[in-house]
Amino acid sequence: MRSNQRRFFLKSSAAGIASVALPSYPMFASAAETSTNAEKGKDATRILAQYALSTRYEDLPPNIKREAARAFVNFVGVTVGSCQHEAVNISIDSLRPVSGSTMATVLGRKERFDVLNAAFINGVSSHVFDFDDTHLVTNIHPAGPIASALLAYSELKPVSGREFMNAFYLGVEYTIRLANSLAPNHGPWHGSGTFPSIGAAAAIGRLMKLSEQQMIWALGLAASQQVGFRDSFGSMNKSFNPGRSAANGLFAALLAQKNFTSSNQVIESRVGWAVTMSSTQDYQEMLGDLGSRYEIAKDTYKPFACGIVIHPALDAAIQLRNQYNLQADQIQSIVVKANPNTLILTGKKTPQTGLEGKFSVYHSVAIGIIEGRAGEKQYSDAAVLSPKTIALRNKITVEVDNAIPKKSGEVTITLNDGRVLNKFIENAVGSVEVPMTNEQLDAKFLDLTEDILPRAKCKSLLADSWRMAELPSAGQFAKSTVA
C-alpha cells in the first residue's frame, strides 16, 4: 500500500512560511510483503527470549561494560536532577492515594511507592528534562525506562549490582535493536514509549530467571502495551511515555512469571507487533549477530538539555559565541541551516514554557549565544520568557536543506558592524563521533544533582553509579539516592 507524501507547513522565519515534506505512513504492508517479512522474522520472539536468558555480564566486552556504565551514570544524574520537576510532583500527588505499598524508591525523594508506580515515576523523571541518553539513528532514549524498571524490581527481590548491569545492558540493547528494525517508518509513534517496554520485560525477565516459555510470554505481553505519540512533544505527556514503558515492561514480566500466557510469535506475526508498528521491518537489525554486534555502543549522551536535532546548531552557535566573545546586542541576524527534521521536531517559534523551549531551535540557539550553554537552567520558564532571549530569538531564521544530514547543521551570524560569522558542524559534541568524555559526564551529573542533594552526597552517588557492577545490592543503591 503506497500513499503520496503530504505537505506540512511550518513557520521558519518572521517573514515567511516554509513547507516541509513529511512521509506518509502506511499502516500495513501488502500481503506479499507481510508474508516475506514474516519468513525473515521467523521465530523472532523465541530468538530474543533465548538470548535474553543466556547473556552473561562476564561475556560482555570491556568497552560494552564501560558504555553500559556511562549510560547508567547519565541516567542517575538526570533522574535525580529532575526529581522535583512539576511533572514528577503531579505524578506523586496523583498516585499516592492509590499506591499499594511503599516498597520502592522515587530517586532523589523521600516518598516511596509500589514497584509499578515507582517504575513509572522514575521513568517520567528520567525523561522530563529531555537530557537523557539518545540513540541518534532513531532518536529514542533507551536507558531511562530500562533502569527505572530494574531499580524498582531490585527493591522487590534481591539483585546484585553485577546482575543489574547485565540486565541493564540487555534491555538497552534490545530497545535499540527493535527501534533499528522498524526505522524509519515508525510513523507517529514516540519510540521512547514503544520500544523500551519490550526491552524492560526482557531485562526483568532475565533477573527473574524465567523459563524460555515465560520469557516469550513476557515479550508478547510487553509488545501488547504500546504507548506514546510524537504529538506529545513539548508537554508532560512526552515523559509519561517512557514512564509507562518502564511500568509496562515490569508488569509484563510479573504476569509471565506466574504463567499469564501470550502468543509465541507476537513480535513477528503477520498480525502482530512489527507489522502493526511500521510499514517496514528489518529482522537482521533486530536479531543479527546477537552477542557480537553491540548496539549499545552507539548510544550517546546529551551535553544540551533539548531535542537532539537542535544540537548541531547549538554547538555551532556556542562555538561562535566563545570564539568571538559575542553579545546579543551585537547581532543583526542569525540564519540556521538544518535538516528538515529540525523544524518538524523542534520548530516552536514562540515557546511559552521551558518544556516547549526544549523543542524550539529558535530559543535554543538564542539562549546558547546569550549564556554560552544549554543545560537545564537554560530551559526554565523564566529563560524562555526573558525579553532578552525573545529579542534575539526573533532575529533567527531557520532554512531547511535536505542535503544536510540530521546530525549536522550550520549557523551564520551577521553582526551590526557588517561582519559575517559562519560555523558548520558535521558532528555535534555528544555524538558517537564526538562523544562526551567521562569527565564531562561527571560535570553534568554534579550540575544536575547539587540542587537536590548535598555536595558530598552527590560525589558519593556519582562514584557508586560508576561502580554499580561491583555493588552488592542494586536495591540499596536506589535507597542511597535519597538525602
C-alpha positions as CSV (number, residue, x, y, z in Angstrom):
1,M,0.0,0.0,0.0
2,R,1.5,3.3,-1.2
3,S,0.5,6.8,-0.4
4,N,1.6,10.2,-1.7
5,Q,3.6,12.4,0.5
6,R,1.7,15.2,2.3
7,R,3.0,18.7,2.9
8,F,3.3,20.1,6.4
9,F,3.7,23.9,6.8
10,L,5.9,25.4,9.5
11,K,6.9,29.0,10.2
12,S,10.7,29.2,9.5
13,S,11.1,33.0,9.9
14,A,9.2,36.0,11.0
15,A,8.8,36.9,7.3
16,G,7.6,33.7,5.6
17,I,6.4,30.2,5.6
18,A,8.3,27.1,4.6
19,S,6.8,23.8,3.5
20,V,8.5,20.6,4.6
21,A,7.7,17.2,3.1
22,L,6.6,14.7,5.6
23,P,6.5,11.0,4.7
24,S,3.1,9.3,4.9
25,Y,3.0,6.2,7.0
26,P,1.0,3.2,5.5
27,M,-0.5,1.3,8.4
28,F,0.1,-2.1,6.8
29,A,2.3,-3.6,4.2
30,S,0.9,-5.6,1.3
31,A,0.0,-9.3,1.9
32,A,3.0,-10.3,-0.2
33,E,5.4,-8.0,1.8
34,T,4.0,-9.2,5.1
35,S,4.5,-12.9,4.1
36,T,8.1,-12.2,3.0
37,N,8.9,-10.3,6.2
38,A,7.3,-12.9,8.4
39,E,9.5,-15.5,6.9
40,K,12.6,-13.4,7.5
41,G,11.5,-12.8,11.1
42,K,10.7,-16.5,11.7
43,D,10.9,-17.3,15.5
44,A,12.0,-13.7,16.3
45,T,10.2,-13.7,19.7
46,R,11.8,-17.1,20.6
47,I,15.3,-16.0,19.5
48,L,15.0,-12.8,21.6
49,A,13.8,-14.8,24.6
50,Q,16.7,-17.3,24.2
51,Y,19.4,-14.6,24.0
52,A,17.9,-12.7,26.9
53,L,18.2,-15.8,29.1
54,S,21.7,-16.7,28.0
55,T,23.5,-13.4,28.1
56,R,26.1,-13.1,30.9
57,Y,27.9,-10.0,32.2
58,E,31.3,-11.7,32.2
59,D,30.9,-12.3,28.4
60,L,30.4,-8.7,27.6
61,P,33.5,-6.9,26.0
62,P,35.2,-4.3,28.3
63,N,34.1,-1.4,26.0
64,I,30.5,-2.5,26.2
65,K,30.6,-2.7,30.0
66,R,32.1,0.8,30.0
67,E,29.3,2.1,27.8
68,A,26.7,0.5,29.9
69,A,28.2,2.2,32.9
70,R,28.2,5.6,31.1
71,A,24.6,5.2,30.3
72,F,23.7,4.4,33.9
73,V,25.7,7.3,35.3
74,N,23.9,9.6,32.9
75,F,20.5,8.1,33.9
76,V,21.1,8.6,37.6
77,G,22.3,12.2,37.2
78,V,19.3,13.2,35.0
79,T,16.7,11.3,37.1
80,V,17.8,12.6,40.5
81,G,18.3,16.1,39.0
82,S,14.8,16.2,37.7
83,C,13.1,14.6,40.7
84,Q,11.4,17.9,41.8
85,H,10.0,18.8,38.4
86,E,6.4,19.7,38.3
87,A,5.6,16.6,36.3
88,V,7.1,14.4,39.0
89,N,5.3,16.3,41.7
90,I,2.0,15.8,39.9
91,S,2.7,12.1,39.4
92,I,3.4,11.6,43.1
93,D,0.4,13.6,44.2
94,S,-1.9,11.7,41.8
95,L,-0.6,8.2,42.5
96,R,0.0,8.4,46.3
97,P,-3.7,7.7,47.2
98,V,-3.8,4.5,45.0
99,S,-0.3,3.2,45.6
100,G,-0.5,-0.2,47.2
101,S,2.8,-0.2,49.2
102,T,5.9,1.8,50.0
103,M,8.3,-0.7,48.8
104,A,10.2,1.2,46.1
105,T,12.2,4.4,45.9
106,V,11.5,7.5,43.8
107,L,15.1,8.5,43.1
108,G,16.1,11.6,45.0
109,R,12.9,11.8,47.0
110,K,11.7,10.6,50.4
111,E,8.3,9.4,49.1
112,R,8.0,5.6,48.4
113,F,5.6,3.7,46.2
114,D,4.7,0.2,45.0
115,V,7.1,-1.1,42.3
116,L,4.9,-0.4,39.3
117,N,4.2,3.2,40.2
118,A,7.9,3.8,41.3
119,A,9.0,2.5,37.9
120,F,6.6,4.9,36.2
121,I,7.5,7.9,38.2
122,N,11.3,7.3,37.8
123,G,10.7,6.8,34.1
124,V,9.0,10.2,33.9
125,S,11.8,11.8,35.9
126,S,14.4,10.2,33.6
127,H,13.0,12.0,30.6
128,V,11.2,15.1,31.6
129,F,14.4,17.3,31.3
130,D,15.0,15.7,27.8
131,F,18.6,15.4,28.9
132,D,18.8,11.6,28.8
133,D,20.8,9.3,26.6
134,T,19.9,9.3,22.9
135,H,20.4,6.8,20.1
136,L,20.9,9.2,17.2
137,V,19.9,6.9,14.4
138,T,16.3,6.5,15.8
139,N,16.2,9.4,18.3
140,I,15.0,7.1,21.1
141,H,16.0,7.3,24.7
142,P,16.5,3.7,25.9
143,A,18.2,3.8,29.3
144,G,15.6,5.6,31.4
145,P,12.7,3.1,31.1
146,I,15.1,0.1,31.5
147,A,16.9,1.4,34.6
148,S,13.6,2.6,36.1
149,A,12.0,-0.8,35.8
150,L,15.1,-2.6,37.1
151,L,15.7,-0.4,40.2
152,A,12.0,-0.8,41.2
153,Y,12.3,-4.6,40.8
154,S,15.6,-4.6,42.8
155,E,13.7,-3.4,45.8
156,L,11.1,-6.2,45.4
157,K,13.7,-9.0,45.1
158,P,17.5,-9.0,45.9
159,V,19.6,-8.1,42.9
160,S,23.4,-7.7,42.9
161,G,25.0,-4.8,41.0
162,R,26.5,-7.2,38.6
163,E,23.1,-8.8,37.8
164,F,21.6,-5.4,37.5
165,M,24.2,-4.2,34.9
166,N,23.9,-7.3,32.9
167,A,20.1,-6.9,32.7
168,F,20.5,-3.1,32.0
169,Y,22.8,-3.9,29.1
170,L,20.3,-6.4,27.7
171,G,17.3,-4.0,28.0
172,V,19.1,-1.1,26.3
173,E,20.5,-3.4,23.6
174,Y,17.0,-4.8,22.8
175,T,15.4,-1.4,22.8
176,I,17.9,-0.1,20.2
177,R,17.7,-3.2,18.1
178,L,13.9,-3.1,18.0
179,A,14.0,0.6,17.1
180,N,16.5,-0.1,14.3
181,S,14.4,-2.8,12.9
182,L,11.4,-0.6,12.4
183,A,13.1,2.7,11.4
184,P,12.4,4.9,9.7
185,N,8.7,4.1,9.3
186,H,7.6,4.0,12.9
187,G,5.0,6.7,12.0
188,P,3.6,9.0,14.6
189,W,4.6,6.7,17.5
190,H,7.0,8.0,20.1
191,G,9.8,5.4,20.1
192,S,10.8,6.1,23.7
193,G,7.4,4.8,24.7
194,T,7.0,1.9,22.4
195,F,10.4,0.0,22.2
196,P,11.6,0.1,25.8
197,S,8.6,-1.8,27.2
198,I,9.9,-5.0,25.4
199,G,13.5,-4.2,26.5
200,A,12.4,-3.8,30.1
201,A,10.4,-7.0,30.0
202,A,13.5,-8.9,28.8
203,A,15.7,-7.2,31.4
204,I,13.3,-8.0,34.3
205,G,12.7,-11.5,32.9
206,R,16.5,-12.1,33.0
207,L,16.6,-11.2,36.6
208,M,13.6,-13.4,37.4
209,K,15.3,-16.3,35.6
210,L,12.1,-17.0,33.6
211,S,11.8,-20.2,31.6
212,E,12.1,-19.8,27.8
213,Q,8.3,-20.1,27.5
214,Q,7.7,-17.5,30.2
215,M,10.2,-15.1,28.6
216,I,8.3,-15.4,25.3
217,W,5.1,-14.6,27.1
218,A,6.8,-11.6,28.8
219,L,7.9,-10.2,25.5
220,G,4.5,-10.7,24.0
221,L,2.7,-9.1,26.9
222,A,5.1,-6.1,26.7
223,A,4.6,-5.8,22.9
224,S,0.9,-5.6,23.6
225,Q,1.3,-2.4,25.7
226,Q,2.5,0.2,23.2
227,V,2.2,3.9,24.3
228,G,3.1,7.4,23.1
229,F,2.7,9.7,20.1
230,R,5.0,12.4,18.8
231,D,2.3,15.0,19.2
232,S,3.0,14.9,22.9
233,F,6.4,16.6,22.4
234,G,6.7,19.8,24.4
235,S,4.3,18.6,27.1
236,M,4.5,16.4,30.2
237,N,2.9,13.6,28.1
238,K,6.3,13.1,26.4
239,S,7.8,12.0,29.7
240,F,4.7,10.0,30.5
241,N,5.5,7.7,27.6
242,P,8.9,6.3,28.9
243,G,7.3,6.2,32.4
244,R,4.5,3.9,31.1
245,S,7.0,1.9,29.1
246,A,9.1,1.1,32.2
247,A,6.0,0.1,34.2
248,N,4.6,-1.9,31.3
249,G,7.7,-3.9,30.9
250,L,7.8,-4.7,34.6
251,F,4.1,-5.5,34.6
252,A,4.6,-7.9,31.6
253,A,7.4,-9.8,33.4
254,L,5.5,-10.1,36.6
255,L,2.5,-11.6,34.9
256,A,4.6,-14.0,32.8
257,Q,6.4,-15.3,35.9
258,K,3.0,-16.6,37.1
259,N,2.3,-18.1,33.6
260,F,0.0,-15.5,32.2
261,T,0.2,-16.5,28.6
262,S,0.6,-14.7,25.3
263,S,1.1,-15.8,21.7
264,N,4.5,-17.3,21.0
265,Q,5.1,-15.0,18.0
266,V,3.7,-11.7,18.9
267,I,6.7,-9.8,17.6
268,E,6.9,-11.4,14.1
269,S,3.4,-12.5,13.4
270,R,1.7,-11.3,10.3
271,V,-1.0,-9.8,12.6
272,G,1.4,-8.9,15.4
273,W,3.7,-6.2,16.7
274,A,6.2,-5.4,14.0
275,V,3.8,-5.2,11.0
276,T,1.5,-3.0,13.1
277,M,4.1,-0.6,14.3
278,S,5.8,0.0,11.0
279,S,5.4,-0.4,7.3
280,T,8.9,-1.9,7.0
281,Q,10.7,-4.5,9.2
282,D,14.4,-5.4,9.1
283,Y,14.8,-8.5,11.2
284,Q,18.6,-8.6,10.6
285,E,18.8,-5.3,12.6
286,M,16.7,-6.9,15.3
287,L,18.3,-10.4,15.5
288,G,21.5,-10.4,13.6
289,D,24.8,-11.0,15.4
290,L,23.4,-11.1,18.9
291,G,26.3,-11.3,21.3
292,S,28.8,-10.0,18.8
293,R,27.3,-6.7,17.4
294,Y,26.5,-4.3,20.3
295,E,24.1,-1.5,19.5
296,I,24.5,0.0,23.0
297,A,27.9,1.2,21.7
298,K,26.0,3.7,19.6
299,D,24.1,5.2,22.5
300,T,25.1,8.9,23.2
301,Y,24.7,11.4,26.0
302,K,23.5,14.9,25.7
303,P,25.5,18.0,26.6
304,F,22.4,20.1,25.9
305,A,19.0,19.7,27.6
306,C,16.9,19.9,24.5
307,G,15.8,17.9,21.4
308,I,18.8,16.1,19.8
309,V,18.2,17.6,16.4
310,I,19.0,21.0,17.7
311,H,22.4,20.1,19.0
312,P,24.4,20.8,15.8
313,A,23.0,24.3,15.6
314,L,23.6,24.8,19.3
315,D,27.1,23.6,19.1
316,A,27.8,26.0,16.2
317,A,26.2,28.9,18.0
318,I,28.1,28.4,21.2
319,Q,31.4,27.9,19.4
320,L,30.9,31.2,17.5
321,R,29.9,33.0,20.7
322,N,33.0,31.8,22.5
323,Q,35.4,32.4,19.6
324,Y,34.2,36.0,19.0
325,N,33.1,36.9,22.5
326,L,29.6,37.7,21.1
327,Q,27.0,39.7,22.9
328,A,23.3,39.6,21.9
329,D,23.1,43.3,21.1
330,Q,25.9,43.0,18.5
331,I,23.8,40.6,16.4
332,Q,21.7,41.8,13.4
333,S,20.5,38.4,12.2
334,I,21.1,34.6,12.6
335,V,20.5,32.0,9.9
336,V,20.4,28.4,10.8
337,K,20.6,25.8,8.0
338,A,19.4,22.4,9.1
339,N,17.9,19.1,8.1
340,P,14.1,19.2,7.7
341,N,13.7,17.1,10.9
342,T,14.9,20.1,12.9
343,L,11.8,22.1,12.1
344,I,9.5,19.1,12.1
345,L,10.5,18.2,15.6
346,T,11.7,21.5,17.1
347,G,10.1,24.3,15.1
348,K,8.3,26.0,18.0
349,K,8.9,29.7,17.1
350,T,7.3,31.2,20.2
351,P,7.6,28.7,23.1
352,Q,5.8,29.7,26.3
353,T,7.2,27.2,28.8
354,G,10.5,25.6,29.5
355,L,9.3,22.3,28.2
356,E,8.3,23.9,24.9
357,G,11.7,25.6,24.8
358,K,13.3,22.2,24.6
359,F,11.6,21.8,21.2
360,S,12.4,25.2,19.9
361,V,15.6,25.6,17.8
362,Y,14.9,29.3,18.0
363,H,15.0,29.5,21.8
364,S,18.0,27.1,22.0
365,V,20.2,29.0,19.6
366,A,19.3,32.3,21.3
367,I,20.0,31.1,24.8
368,G,23.2,29.3,23.7
369,I,24.5,32.6,22.4
370,I,23.4,34.6,25.5
371,E,24.6,32.2,28.1
372,G,27.2,30.0,26.4
373,R,25.5,26.8,27.5
374,A,22.2,25.0,27.3
375,G,21.7,23.0,30.5
376,E,18.5,22.5,32.3
377,K,18.6,26.0,33.9
378,Q,18.5,27.5,30.3
379,Y,15.2,25.8,29.8
380,S,13.3,27.3,32.7
381,D,10.0,29.1,32.1
382,A,11.8,32.3,33.0
383,A,14.6,31.8,30.5
384,V,12.0,31.1,27.7
385,L,10.1,34.3,28.6
386,S,13.1,36.5,29.1
387,P,12.7,39.7,26.9
388,K,16.4,39.5,26.0
389,T,16.0,35.9,24.8
390,I,12.8,36.7,22.9
391,A,14.5,39.7,21.2
392,L,17.4,37.6,19.9
393,R,15.1,34.7,19.1
394,N,13.1,37.0,16.8
395,K,16.3,37.6,14.7
396,I,16.7,33.9,13.9
397,T,15.6,32.3,10.6
398,V,15.7,28.6,10.0
399,E,16.3,27.3,6.5
400,V,15.8,23.6,5.8
401,D,18.1,21.8,3.5
402,N,17.6,18.1,2.6
403,A,21.3,17.8,1.8
404,I,22.3,18.4,5.4
405,P,22.2,15.2,7.5
406,K,20.2,15.4,10.7
407,K,23.5,15.0,12.7
408,S,24.8,18.3,11.1
409,G,24.0,21.9,10.9
410,E,25.2,25.4,10.0
411,V,24.9,28.8,11.7
412,T,25.6,32.1,10.0
413,I,25.6,35.3,12.2
414,T,25.6,38.7,10.7
415,L,26.7,41.5,13.1
416,N,25.7,45.1,13.2
417,D,29.1,46.1,12.0
418,G,28.7,44.1,8.8
419,R,30.9,41.1,9.8
420,V,29.5,37.7,8.8
421,L,30.5,34.7,11.0
422,N,29.9,31.1,9.9
423,K,30.2,27.7,11.5
424,F,29.3,24.3,10.1
425,I,29.1,21.4,12.4
426,E,29.4,17.9,10.9
427,N,29.1,16.0,14.2
428,A,27.9,17.8,17.3
429,V,29.5,17.3,20.7
430,G,27.8,14.4,22.3
431,S,27.6,12.4,19.1
432,V,29.1,9.0,18.5
433,E,31.9,10.7,16.6
434,V,32.5,13.4,19.2
435,P,31.3,11.7,22.5
436,M,31.1,13.4,25.8
437,T,34.1,12.4,28.0
438,N,33.7,10.7,31.3
439,E,34.8,14.0,32.9
440,Q,32.1,15.8,31.1
441,L,29.5,13.3,32.2
442,D,30.8,13.8,35.8
443,A,30.4,17.6,35.5
444,K,26.9,17.1,34.0
445,F,25.9,14.7,36.9
446,L,27.1,17.1,39.6
447,D,25.5,20.2,37.9
448,L,22.1,18.3,37.9
449,T,22.2,16.8,41.3
450,E,23.8,19.5,43.5
451,D,20.5,21.4,43.8
452,I,18.9,18.2,45.1
453,L,21.5,16.6,47.4
454,P,24.4,17.8,49.5
455,R,27.7,18.1,47.6
456,A,29.3,15.2,49.4
457,K,26.3,13.0,48.8
458,C,26.4,13.9,45.1
459,K,30.0,12.8,44.8
460,S,29.4,9.6,46.7
461,L,26.4,8.8,44.5
462,L,28.4,9.5,41.4
463,A,31.2,7.2,42.4
464,D,28.7,4.4,43.2
465,S,27.0,4.9,39.9
466,W,30.2,4.3,38.1
467,R,30.9,1.1,40.0
468,M,27.3,-0.2,40.1
469,A,28.5,-3.6,38.8
470,E,30.6,-4.0,41.9
471,L,27.9,-3.2,44.5
472,P,26.3,-6.0,46.5
473,S,22.7,-4.6,46.2
474,A,21.0,-2.6,43.5
475,G,18.1,-2.1,45.8
476,Q,20.4,-0.4,48.4
477,F,21.7,1.8,45.6
478,A,18.2,3.0,44.8
479,K,17.7,3.9,48.5
480,S,21.1,5.7,48.6
481,T,19.8,8.3,46.1
482,V,17.7,9.9,48.8
483,A,19.3,12.5,51.1
